[in-house]
Amino acid sequence: MASEQCQQFLIKWSCALLSWNELIHHRRHGLGYEKIPKRLIKPAIPEHLDLETYLAFRHQGNLPFVGFRTGDVFHVLWVERRYNDLYNH
């Protein structure tokens, strides 16, 4: 990830001290998220992390970072650097 993207990611998410219930009510291109079916993910999915859907949050310019939630923890699996690298938008 480019340093500018890292910086934007950290700025956006260090200010977002919201609960999961609060995130559900945000716009998907704001602080909210959307569900991405595994069939749309382009990179190979590790067998032990193969789920039916993944959660996509946004960082710089609405590029997604995608992963899954376990309890209150979000595990980032992929960070998209250019549109359509991770899945077709």
Buried (B, 14 or more C-beta within 10 A) or exposed (E): BEEEBEEBBEEBBEEEEBEEEEBEEBEBEEBBBBEBEEEBBEEEBEEEEEEEBBBBBBBBEEBBBBBBEEEEEBEEBBBBEEEEBBBEE
